[in-house]
Amino acid sequence: MINDFIFNSNNFQTISGASEWRSPSNIALIKYWGKKNNQIPLNPSISITLKNCFTQTKISYQTKKVSKLEFSFLFEGENNPSFEKKLRQFFIKIEKYCPYLSNLELKIESRNSFPHSSGIASSASSYSALSLCIMDIEKELNPSIDDKFFLKKASFIARLGSGSACRSILGFFSIWGRSDFFDFSSDLYAMNYPNKIHDVYKEICDTVLIVDKEKKEVSSTMGHHLMEGHSFSNDRLNQVKISLKNLKNALERGDYDMFIKVVELEALSLHAMMMTSDPYYILLKPNTIKIINLIWKYRKENDSKICFTLDAGANIHLIYPKKEYDPIQEFIRNKLIKFCESGQFINDMIGIGPLKL
């Protein structure tokens, strides 16, 4: 299966051009935490793809005489040595699958629609946008590639840059990681959620509350690594199986209360694994806890379907039906905004996936 993604042709014709994609971030409902070699997830994850929080990336390319990886990179019009170093590591990882890149001079330009360090996983949107541009180049070299393979390989190589990036290749709900509950699911790439989804989930809103914009004390990469030998690792894997089953049923039946239970349990379980790793650490902030308690209070008093989820950080994603948008915006302004850094929050919603420009 993995060999299907190797570009086998040695006939690298002379090409030049440009490709530009806009790819959104995503937020996991079922969390993956911990990974094996080569960015293989320790457990499956299910996410929703966002709409307004995206990375826009353009690659200009032309054939050169010497076969050696060469690229320039600008982030929002400026050089960024840190990002450039990560990009070089990414290109080394995908060289086996995209050998034609060494025959090209690449100019990469990228920008985000959301503020840097705003609590939204920009690695997911950036590597997915980059991978889609790369697949445009591959399709020029091999026009026989169909849309299905195009997206599958884009997801495959995006995963090698950032695990969650493989889910941003697709719109709405997606799943990444092998699971007996979902036919054809794979550790190598994400796929569109294959089962029935009730209409109540078709217009989900996601408001990101920026509790803390500081760089995390412990990176997600280190956090994944600390799952190796974790005391509760097996218990977590068993919990994920239950969460997958319950979320599958909730999505099919429109059981929003079960949806809320699974989403919040997964968010808190993610942070429980951090707090019980060795070394242990806490990424939640006091204002994170205050907001969670206010969400629970609001939901009970207003018979609301609002819930929260968290990434590996202090910032909160409010998940709620579109029909509750106005009252929840009022709730944010009246009760929650004072716990956000500089009063900052970002409104978003479920989206259809990347857009070629």
WODALIN-V193264 format. One record per residue. RES is the residue in one letter. PSI is psi in whole degrees, 0 to 359 (NA if undefined). OMEGA is omega in radians with two decimals (999 if undefined). Layout:
res psi omega
RES PSI OMEGA
RES PSI OMEGA
//
This chain:
res psi omega
M 312 -3.08
I 329 3.13
N 342 3.09
D 338 -3.06
F 359 3.12
I 127 3.08
F 112 -2.94
N 339 -3.04
S 136 3.04
N 4 -3.11
N 80 -3.11
F 96 -3.11
Q 165 3.11
T 124 -3.13
I 160 3.01
S 153 3.14
G 201 -3.13
A 150 3.06
S 140 -3.13
E 130 -3.14
W 149 2.99
R 117 -3.08
S 133 -3.05
P 163 2.98
S 175 3.06
N 164 3.08
I 128 -3.11
A 136 3.00
L 313 2.93
I 121 -3.00
K 141 2.91
Y 134 3.14
W 116 -3.03
G 141 3.13
K 157 3.10
K 189 3.13
N 152 3.07
N 37 3.03
Q 34 3.05
I 127 -3.06
P 145 3.08
L 332 3.11
N 159 3.12
P 159 3.08
S 153 3.07
I 135 -3.08
S 165 2.91
I 139 3.11
T 135 -3.12
L 177 -3.06
K 308 -2.96
N 339 -3.13
C 101 -3.02
F 164 2.94
T 135 3.08
Q 121 -3.06
T 138 3.08
K 131 3.02
I 121 2.96
S 137 -3.01
Y 152 3.01
Q 148 -3.12
T 142 3.06
K 167 -3.02
K 320 -3.06
V 131 3.14
S 93 -3.13
K 136 -3.10
L 122 3.08
E 131 3.06
F 155 2.96
S 152 -3.07
F 130 3.05
L 128 3.04
F 116 -3.09
E 42 3.02
G 2 -3.08
E 153 3.04
N 144 3.10
N 94 -3.07
P 325 -3.14
S 312 3.11
F 322 -3.12
E 321 3.11
K 317 3.12
K 322 3.11
L 319 3.13
R 318 3.11
Q 322 3.11
F 314 -3.14
F 326 3.08
I 320 -3.13
K 324 -3.05
I 2 -3.08
E 321 -3.13
K 326 -3.04
Y 338 -3.12
C 62 -3.04
P 340 -3.13
Y 340 -3.10
L 331 3.12
S 342 3.13
N 5 -3.06
L 146 2.94
E 124 -3.00
L 134 2.99
K 118 -3.05
I 128 3.10
E 131 -3.03
S 149 3.06
R 158 3.12
N 151 3.06
S 353 -3.08
F 155 -3.10
P 142 3.07
H 143 -3.13
S 38 -3.13
S 11 3.08
G 10 3.10
I 135 -3.02
A 93 -3.11
S 339 3.11
S 325 3.13
A 314 -3.12
S 324 -3.07
S 314 -3.13
Y 330 3.09
S 317 3.10
A 317 3.12
L 317 -3.10
S 324 3.10
L 322 3.06
C 318 3.13
I 320 3.13
M 332 3.01
D 319 3.10
I 316 -3.14
E 323 3.14
K 329 3.06
E 323 3.12
L 332 -3.13
N 83 -3.06
P 347 -3.12
S 350 3.12
I 129 3.09
D 170 -3.05
D 324 -3.11
K 312 3.13
F 322 3.12
F 309 -3.11
L 323 -3.13
K 314 3.14
K 324 3.07
A 317 3.11
S 320 -3.13
F 312 -3.10
I 330 3.07
A 322 3.12
R 326 -3.13
L 341 3.03
G 312 3.12
S 126 -3.06
G 310 -3.08
S 343 -3.14
A 332 -3.12
C 334 -3.14
R 338 -3.11
S 351 3.09
I 339 -3.01
L 158 3.14
G 172 3.09
F 236 3.13
F 139 3.05
S 160 3.13
I 139 3.08
W 129 3.12
G 139 -3.10
R 130 3.10
S 138 3.11
D 344 -3.13
F 343 -3.01
F 116 -3.14
D 141 3.05
F 7 3.07
S 152 -2.99
S 149 3.00
D 343 -2.99
L 336 -3.09
Y 164 3.09
A 164 3.08
M 156 3.02
N 141 3.11
Y 121 -2.92
P 347 -3.03
N 175 -3.11
K 139 3.04
I 123 -3.13
H 150 -3.09
D 336 -3.09
V 344 -3.11
Y 3 -3.01
K 340 -3.12
E 52 3.14
I 136 3.04
C 152 3.09
D 111 3.05
T 123 -3.12
V 119 3.10
L 118 -3.07
I 95 -3.14
V 322 -3.06
D 124 -3.11
K 0 -3.12
E 154 3.07
K 137 -3.08
K 145 3.13
E 326 3.13
V 125 -3.11
S 160 3.08
S 324 3.11
T 314 3.10
M 321 3.12
G 317 3.08
H 318 -3.11
H 324 -3.09
L 354 3.03
M 343 3.09
E 119 -3.13
G 12 3.12
H 138 -3.09
S 328 -3.05
F 18 -3.07
S 312 -3.13
N 321 3.09
D 321 3.13
R 317 3.14
L 322 3.08
N 323 3.11
Q 320 3.14
V 320 3.12
K 318 3.12
I 317 3.13
S 318 3.12
L 314 -3.14
K 314 -3.11
N 321 3.13
L 320 3.08
K 313 3.14
N 320 -3.13
A 319 3.14
L 322 -3.11
E 319 -3.01
R 351 -3.06
G 27 3.14
D 88 -3.03
Y 329 3.12
D 320 3.08
M 321 3.07
F 311 3.14
I 315 -3.10
K 314 -3.12
V 314 -3.06
V 315 -3.12
E 322 3.10
L 318 3.13
E 319 3.14
A 314 -3.11
L 327 3.10
S 322 3.09
L 313 -3.11
H 333 3.05
A 323 3.11
M 325 3.08
M 319 -3.06
M 348 -3.12
T 15 3.07
S 178 3.11
D 103 0.11
P 153 3.12
Y 156 -3.14
Y 161 -3.12
I 124 3.08
L 344 3.08
L 147 3.10
K 161 3.11
P 322 -3.13
N 334 3.04
T 312 -3.12
I 319 3.13
K 317 3.14
I 317 3.14
I 315 3.14
N 323 3.09
L 325 3.07
I 313 3.14
W 319 3.14
K 314 -3.13
Y 317 -3.11
R 318 -3.12
K 317 -3.05
E 335 -3.04
N 8 -3.10
D 43 -3.06
S 162 3.05
K 24 3.08
I 145 3.00
C 179 -3.13
F 157 2.89
T 167 -3.08
L 144 2.87
D 194 3.12
A 70 -3.11
G 189 -3.04
A 345 -3.02
N 148 -3.01
I 136 2.97
H 116 3.03
L 122 3.13
I 128 -3.09
Y 158 3.12
P 149 -3.11
K 328 -3.11
K 344 3.11
E 10 -3.01
Y 309 -3.04
D 308 3.13
P 327 3.14
I 327 3.03
Q 322 3.09
E 320 3.09
F 318 3.12
I 311 -3.08
R 322 -3.05
N 327 -2.97
K 328 -2.94
L 330 -2.99
I 332 -3.13
K 344 3.10
F 1 3.12
C 141 3.12
E 123 -3.11
S 24 3.13
G 27 -2.99
Q 133 2.97
F 159 -3.08
I 124 3.10
N 132 3.11
D 180 3.11
M 172 3.13
I 141 -3.04
G 175 -3.02
I 355 3.10
G 191 -3.06
P 158 3.14
L 127 3.06
K 132 -3.07
L NA 999
//
